[in-house]
Amino acid sequence: MGFMDDAKETAEAVGEKVSRTWEDTTDRIGDKVDEMKADADVKKAEAERDSVEKRNEIKEELRDN
C-alpha cells in the first residue's frame, strides 16, 4: 500500500507543479501583452505629438510669410 500512496502523492505534486507553471506562464504572457500595449500607446502618443509639432511649424511659417 505504501508504494501506491507514494505514487499518488508524487502524481499530485507533479499536477500541482504543472498547474503553477501554467499559471506563471499565462501571467508572463499577460504581462508581455500589457507591455506591448503600453509601448504601442507610447508610439501613438509620440507620433501624435510629432504631427502637432509639424502642423504648428507649418502654421508659423505661413504666418511669417
N, C-alpha and C positions, 0 to 999 in steps of 0.2 A: 504494500500500500504506500510506502514511503516514496518509491520511485514515481508513482502516479501523481502524488501530491507535489513532488519537486517539479515534475514536468508541467503540471498545471500552473504552479507559481511562476515558472520560467516563461510559459506562454503568456500569462497575464502581464508579466514585466515587459516582455517584448511588445505586446499590444499597447501598453501604456507609453513605451518609448516611441513607437511608431506614431501614436496619436499626438504626442508632444512635438515630435519632429514635424508632422504635418501642420500643426498649429503654428509652429515657429516659421515654417516655410510660407504659409499663407500670410502671416504677419509681415514677413520680409517683402513679399510681393506687394502687399498693400502699401507698405512704406515706400517702396520704389515707385509705385504708381502715383502716390501723393507727391513725391519728389519731382517726378516728370511733369505733373500738372503745374506745380509751382514754378518750375523752370519755364514752361510754356507761357504762364501768366506774366512772368518777368519779361520774356522776349516780346510778348504782345505789348506790354506797357512801354518798353523801350522803343519799339517801332512806332507806337503812337506818339511818344514824346518827340522822336526824331521828325516825324511828319509835321507835328505842330511847329517845331522849331523852323523847319524848312519853309512852311507856309508863312510864318511870321517874317522870316528873312525876305521872302519874295514881296510880301506886302510892304515892308520897309523900303525895299529898293524901288517899288512903284511910287511910293510917297516922295522919295527923294528926286525922282525924275520929273 
